[in-house]
């Protein structure tokens, strides 16, 4: 499983997303979150691939690339909820 976060670092939600990632890793959850700037080529391609329409977005994807769970919009999920999907 992999966890992706698509967001704009220099926006109103940038700091909140970065704190979420930092706190997620500090909490000792296994694995890491891959943060992608949607204004980059890779971020834009990933957003298009997963049909992301709102930012920030958190996506938990299986190893084959299919989406297990996704959250879109300014209300972020609980860290434990993301961890439960990411390592189930």
MMTF fields as JSON, N, C-alpha, C and O atoms, coordinates in Angstrom:
{
  "mmtfVersion": "1.0.0",
  "mmtfProducer": "UNKNOWN",
  "numBonds": 351,
  "numAtoms": 352,
  "numGroups": 88,
  "numChains": 1,
  "numModels": 1,
  "chainsPerModel": [1],
  "groupsPerChain": [88],
  "chainIdList": ["A"],
  "bondAtomList": [4, 2, 8, 6, 12, 10, 16, 14, 20, 18, 24, 22, 28, 26, 32, 30, 36, 34, 40, 38, 44, 42, 48, 46, 52, 50, 56, 54, 60, 58, 64, 62, 68, 66, 72, 70, 76, 74, 80, 78, 84, 82, 88, 86, 92, 90, 96, 94, 100, 98, 104, 102, 108, 106, 112, 110, 116, 114, 120, 118, 124, 122, 128, 126, 132, 130, 136, 134, 140, 138, 144, 142, 148, 146, 152, 150, 156, 154, 160, 158, 164, 162, 168, 166, 172, 170, 176, 174, 180, 178, 184, 182, 188, 186, 192, 190, 196, 194, 200, 198, 204, 202, 208, 206, 212, 210, 216, 214, 220, 218, 224, 222, 228, 226, 232, 230, 236, 234, 240, 238, 244, 242, 248, 246, 252, 250, 256, 254, 260, 258, 264, 262, 268, 266, 272, 270, 276, 274, 280, 278, 284, 282, 288, 286, 292, 290, 296, 294, 300, 298, 304, 302, 308, 306, 312, 310, 316, 314, 320, 318, 324, 322, 328, 326, 332, 330, 336, 334, 340, 338, 344, 342, 348, 346],
  "bondOrderList": [1, 1, 1, 1, 1, 1, 1, 1, 1, 1, 1, 1, 1, 1, 1, 1, 1, 1, 1, 1, 1, 1, 1, 1, 1, 1, 1, 1, 1, 1, 1, 1, 1, 1, 1, 1, 1, 1, 1, 1, 1, 1, 1, 1, 1, 1, 1, 1, 1, 1, 1, 1, 1, 1, 1, 1, 1, 1, 1, 1, 1, 1, 1, 1, 1, 1, 1, 1, 1, 1, 1, 1, 1, 1, 1, 1, 1, 1, 1, 1, 1, 1, 1, 1, 1, 1, 1],
  "groupList": [{"groupName": "UNK", "atomNameList": ["N", "CA", "C", "O"], "elementList": ["N", "C", "C", "O"], "formalChargeList": [0, 0, 0, 0], "bondAtomList": [1, 0, 2, 1, 3, 2], "bondOrderList": [1, 1, 2], "singleLetterCode": "X", "chemCompType": "L-PEPTIDE LINKING"}],
  "groupTypeList": [0, 0, 0, 0, 0, 0, 0, 0, 0, 0, 0, 0, 0, 0, 0, 0, 0, 0, 0, 0, 0, 0, 0, 0, 0, 0, 0, 0, 0, 0, 0, 0, 0, 0, 0, 0, 0, 0, 0, 0, 0, 0, 0, 0, 0, 0, 0, 0, 0, 0, 0, 0, 0, 0, 0, 0, 0, 0, 0, 0, 0, 0, 0, 0, 0, 0, 0, 0, 0, 0, 0, 0, 0, 0, 0, 0, 0, 0, 0, 0, 0, 0, 0, 0, 0, 0, 0, 0],
  "groupIdList": [1, 2, 3, 4, 5, 6, 7, 8, 9, 10, 11, 12, 13, 14, 15, 16, 17, 18, 19, 20, 21, 22, 23, 24, 25, 26, 27, 28, 29, 30, 31, 32, 33, 34, 35, 36, 37, 38, 39, 40, 41, 42, 43, 44, 45, 46, 47, 48, 49, 50, 51, 52, 53, 54, 55, 56, 57, 58, 59, 60, 61, 62, 63, 64, 65, 66, 67, 68, 69, 70, 71, 72, 73, 74, 75, 76, 77, 78, 79, 80, 81, 82, 83, 84, 85, 86, 87, 88],
  "secStructList": [7, 3, 3, 3, 3, 3, 3, 7, 6, 6, 1, 6, 6, 2, 2, 2, 2, 2, 2, 2, 2, 2, 2, 2, 2, 2, 6, 6, 7, 1, 1, 7, 3, 3, 3, 3, 3, 6, 6, 1, 2, 2, 2, 2, 2, 2, 2, 2, 2, 6, 6, 7, 7, 1, 1, 1, 3, 3, 3, 3, 3, 7, 6, 6, 1, 7, 3, 3, 3, 3, 3, 3, 1, 1, 1, 7, 7, 7, 2, 2, 2, 2, 2, 2, 2, 2, 6, 7],
  "xCoordList": [0.834, 0.0, 0.88, 1.994, 0.34, 1.032, 0.019, -1.15, 0.505, -0.336, 0.214, 1.392, -0.658, -0.296, -1.097, -2.269, -0.454, -1.145, -0.889, 0.26, -1.951, -1.861, -2.327, -3.442, -1.46, -1.809, -0.921, 0.034, -1.252, -0.414, 0.306, -0.333, 1.632, 2.38, 2.203, 2.157, 2.105, 2.004, 0.566, 0.262, -0.315, -1.725, -2.244, -1.498, -3.534, -4.129, -4.125, -4.165, -4.079, -4.073, -2.681, -2.533, -1.673, -0.319, 0.234, 0.737, 0.144, 0.693, -0.055, 0.556, -1.369, -2.179, -1.792, -1.67, -1.6, -1.216, 0.178, 0.395, 1.113, 2.469, 2.507, 3.281, 1.687, 1.584, 0.968, 1.398, -0.032, -0.652, 0.394, 0.467, 1.201, 2.235, 3.258, 3.616, 3.72, 4.714, 4.166, 4.853, 2.939, 2.342, 2.058, 2.178, 1.685, 1.433, 2.704, 2.668, 3.816, 5.081, 5.593, 6.191, 5.374, 5.779, 4.988, 5.492, 3.746, 2.885, 3.349, 2.84, 4.305, 4.858, 4.107, 4.291, 3.26, 2.566, 3.592, 4.533, 3.406, 4.33, 4.256, 3.207, 5.395, 5.429, 5.475, 5.518, 5.466, 5.51, 4.41, 3.798, 4.198, 3.239, 4.037, 4.964, 3.675, 4.313, 3.511, 2.349, 4.134, 3.471, 3.809, 4.977, 2.784, 2.968, 2.334, 1.179, 3.1, 2.604, 1.808, 2.334, 0.56, -0.279, 0.146, -0.316, 1.009, 1.476, 2.693, 3.195, 3.167, 4.274, 3.71, 2.532, 4.545, 4.117, 3.666, 2.618, 4.464, 4.115, 2.83, 1.982, 2.68, 1.479, 0.232, -0.818, 0.349, -0.775, -1.16, -2.346, -0.174, -0.446, -1.109, -2.026, -0.652, -1.249, -2.678, -3.555, -2.926, -4.288, -5.207, -6.348, -4.713, -5.499, -5.75, -6.855, -4.732, -4.845, -5.912, -6.692, -5.947, -6.894, -8.166, -8.984, -8.334, -9.542, -9.811, -10.939, -8.757, -8.853, -9.417, -8.932, -10.447, -11.102, -10.955, -11.131, -10.636, -10.491, -9.159, -8.612, -8.65, -7.375, -7.535, -8.33, -6.825, -5.897, -6.643, -7.825, -5.937, -6.489, -5.505, -4.295, -6.044, -5.24, -5.766, -6.966, -4.857, -5.226, -4.434, -3.21, -5.138, -4.483, -4.678, -5.805, -3.574, -3.633, -2.968, -1.974, -3.552, -2.949, -1.683, -1.404, -0.923, 0.314, 0.064, 0.939, -1.124, -1.438, -1.937, -2.249, -2.013, -2.415, -3.886, -4.289, -4.704, -6.13, -6.338, -5.588, -7.362, -7.64, -8.364, -9.376, -7.83, -8.501, -9.431, -10.57, -8.929, -9.723, -9.143, -7.931, -10.007, -9.561, -10.406, -11.601, -9.764, -10.435, -10.076, -8.912, -11.054, -10.8, -11.444, -12.533, -10.756, -11.288, -10.514, -9.576, -10.911, -10.135, -10.257, -9.448, -11.239, -11.364, -10.599, -11.018, -9.468, -8.609, -9.138, -9.772, -8.882, -9.303, -8.417, -7.392, -8.822, -7.984, -6.768, -6.856, -5.65, -4.434, -4.618, -4.126, -5.319, -5.55, -6.399, -6.225, -7.31, -8.145, -7.298, -7.456, -6.408, -5.522, -4.629, -4.445, -4.075, -3.188, -3.922, -3.344, -5.184, -5.957, -6.15, -6.06, -6.411, -6.555, -5.213, -5.11, -4.193, -2.881, -2.229, -1.407, -2.574, -1.885, -2.854, -2.604, -3.971, -4.964, -4.707, -5.442],
  "yCoordList": [-1.177, 0.0, 1.242, 1.248, 2.287, 3.567, 4.66, 4.582, 5.678, 6.819, 8.037, 8.373, 8.69, 9.888, 11.07, 10.94, 12.216, 13.463, 14.422, 14.709, 14.913, 15.895, 17.235, 17.357, 18.241, 19.561, 20.629, 20.333, 21.87, 23.008, 23.507, 24.011, 23.369, 23.775, 25.244, 25.561, 26.128, 27.56, 28.04, 28.983, 27.366, 27.741, 27.775, 27.546, 28.063, 28.146, 26.804, 26.778, 25.701, 24.394, 23.764, 22.669, 24.422, 23.873, 23.513, 22.407, 24.434, 24.195, 23.08, 22.271, 23.038, 22.014, 20.624, 19.687, 20.492, 19.207, 18.804, 17.646, 19.732, 19.428, 19.022, 18.143, 19.648, 19.25, 17.86, 17.065, 17.56, 16.236, 15.172, 14.153, 15.4, 14.436, 14.264, 13.141, 15.372, 15.316, 14.575, 13.724, 14.891, 14.245, 12.767, 11.951, 12.418, 11.028, 10.21, 9.109, 10.747, 10.03, 10.012, 9.023, 11.067, 11.113, 10.127, 9.61, 9.873, 8.962, 7.521, 6.646, 7.266, 5.93, 5.015, 3.798, 5.587, 4.762, 4.211, 4.907, 2.975, 2.346, 3.045, 3.544, 3.069, 3.659, 5.169, 5.792, 5.729, 7.178, 7.643, 6.857, 8.908, 9.527, 10.233, 10.988, 9.986, 10.667, 11.924, 11.847, 13.071, 14.348, 14.822, 14.867, 15.174, 15.649, 17.021, 17.239, 17.931, 19.261, 19.14, 18.665, 19.56, 19.408, 20.332, 20.173, 21.28, 22.185, 21.646, 22.295, 20.457, 19.826, 18.848, 18.495, 18.421, 17.468, 16.155, 15.613, 15.652, 14.388, 14.514, 13.623, 15.606, 15.82, 15.949, 15.393, 16.673, 16.838, 15.511, 15.212, 14.721, 13.418, 12.478, 11.74, 12.501, 11.651, 12.074, 11.224, 13.379, 13.878, 13.432, 13.038, 13.493, 13.059, 11.552, 11.094, 10.793, 9.334, 8.9, 7.989, 9.552, 9.188, 10.035, 9.94, 10.854, 11.667, 12.571, 12.667, 13.221, 14.116, 15.456, 16.052, 15.916, 17.175, 18.252, 19.433, 17.87, 18.831, 18.616, 17.514, 19.701, 19.644, 20.214, 21.135, 19.714, 18.59, 17.262, 17.16, 16.26, 14.916, 13.92, 14.025, 12.956, 11.854, 10.588, 10.315, 9.82, 8.597, 7.435, 7.502, 6.371, 5.122, 4.192, 3.836, 3.805, 2.964, 1.619, 1.517, 0.595, -0.737, -0.76, 0.18, -1.844, -1.964, -1.973, -1.583, -2.416, -2.427, -1.069, -0.92, -0.078, 1.272, 1.582, 2.738, 0.57, 0.828, 1.514, 1.294, 2.341, 3.111, 2.238, 1.607, 2.217, 1.559, 2.548, 2.217, 3.779, 4.83, 6.174, 6.311, 7.164, 8.522, 9.539, 9.342, 10.619, 11.749, 12.987, 13.182, 13.824, 15.054, 16.228, 16.113, 17.351, 18.556, 18.977, 18.302, 20.085, 20.705, 20.012, 20.271, 19.146, 18.422, 17.119, 16.194, 17.058, 15.88, 14.774, 15.056, 13.515, 12.399, 12.304, 12.979, 11.465, 11.196, 10.381, 9.567, 10.595, 9.861, 8.353, 7.569, 7.955, 6.535, 5.913, 4.74, 6.681, 6.183, 5.922, 4.898, 6.852, 6.663, 5.449, 4.628, 5.336, 4.217, 2.879, 1.887, 2.843, 1.606, 1.134, -0.064, 2.042, 1.672, 1.341, 0.429, 2.084, 1.919, 0.59, 0.08, 0.039, -1.168, -2.261, -3.051, -2.304, -3.355, -4.566, -5.55],
  "zCoordList": [0.0, 0.0, 0.0, 0.524, -0.605, -0.541, -0.242, -0.621, 0.449, 0.809, 0.085, 0.206, -0.667, -1.42, -0.911, -0.558, -0.88, -0.559, -1.704, -2.039, -2.299, -3.381, -2.83, -2.323, -2.935, -2.389, -2.997, -3.716, -2.698, -3.102, -1.848, -0.924, -1.815, -0.617, -0.232, 0.957, -1.194, -0.897, -1.011, -1.741, -0.271, -0.29, 1.14, 2.092, 1.277, 2.616, 3.337, 4.567, 2.619, 3.273, 3.335, 3.877, 2.802, 2.758, 4.127, 4.323, 5.068, 6.4, 7.124, 7.822, 6.96, 7.618, 7.111, 7.899, 5.81, 5.226, 5.7, 6.056, 5.71, 6.146, 7.618, 7.995, 8.448, 9.855, 9.978, 10.815, 9.156, 9.156, 8.841, 9.528, 7.81, 7.415, 8.535, 8.89, 9.083, 10.156, 11.374, 11.939, 11.782, 12.943, 12.696, 13.61, 11.475, 11.096, 11.279, 11.828, 10.822, 10.936, 12.371, 12.796, 13.113, 14.529, 15.383, 16.38, 14.979, 15.739, 15.62, 16.321, 14.745, 14.623, 13.681, 13.717, 12.837, 11.854, 10.871, 10.489, 10.472, 9.527, 8.177, 7.771, 7.494, 6.167, 6.203, 7.264, 5.028, 4.898, 3.945, 3.223, 3.976, 3.073, 1.981, 2.272, 0.734, -0.388, -0.698, -1.097, -0.514, -0.768, -2.171, -2.559, -2.924, -4.29, -4.462, -4.096, -5.02, -5.355, -6.653, -7.66, -6.635, -7.831, -8.971, -10.1, -8.689, -9.731, -10.483, -11.401, -10.094, -10.815, -11.836, -11.784, -12.75, -13.777, -13.138, -13.489, -12.201, -11.528, -10.722, -10.763, -9.995, -9.209, -10.075, -9.751, -11.159, -12.08, -12.725, -12.871, -13.108, -13.723, -12.725, -13.083, -11.48, -10.445, -10.165, -10.008, -10.099, -9.885, -11.011, -10.771, -12.226, -13.373, -13.338, -13.63, -12.982, -12.907, -11.918, -12.198, -10.756, -9.703, -9.719, -8.804, -10.744, -10.916, -9.703, -9.219, -9.232, -8.077, -8.539, -9.501, -7.838, -8.199, -7.131, -7.427, -5.899, -4.798, -4.105, -4.091, -3.531, -2.821, -1.437, -1.247, -0.48, -0.563, -0.705, -0.376, -1.196, -1.333, -0.755, -0.955, -0.038, 0.492, -0.156, -0.133, -0.734, -1.44, -0.872, -0.755, -0.522, -0.147, -1.334, -1.678, -1.956, -3.15, -2.889, -2.17, -3.497, -3.428, -4.278, -5.023, -4.158, -4.923, -6.432, -7.205, -6.856, -8.289, -8.789, -9.97, -7.891, -8.268, -8.064, -8.186, -7.754, -7.534, -6.189, -5.238, -6.13, -4.912, -3.892, -4.197, -2.691, -1.581, -0.887, -0.558, -0.663, -0.002, -0.395, -0.56, -0.545, -0.868, -0.113, 0.106, 0.274, 0.915, 0.121, -0.228, -0.169, -0.911, -0.197, 0.366, -0.23, 0.374, 1.6, 2.025, 2.157, 3.235, 4.588, 5.478, 4.764, 6.034, 5.921, 5.225, 6.615, 6.544, 7.453, 8.47, 7.091, 7.945, 9.18, 9.278, 10.11, 11.274, 10.843, 9.923, 11.497, 11.162, 11.331, 10.519, 12.376, 12.607, 11.515, 11.183, 10.956, 9.869, 8.619, 7.955, 8.311, 7.165, 7.398, 6.499, 8.598, 8.922, 8.832, 8.388, 9.248, 9.202, 7.765, 7.495, 6.853, 5.448, 4.814, 3.994, 5.197, 4.573, 4.933, 4.171, 6.053, 6.5, 6.868, 7.778, 6.152, 6.409, 5.546, 5.627]
}
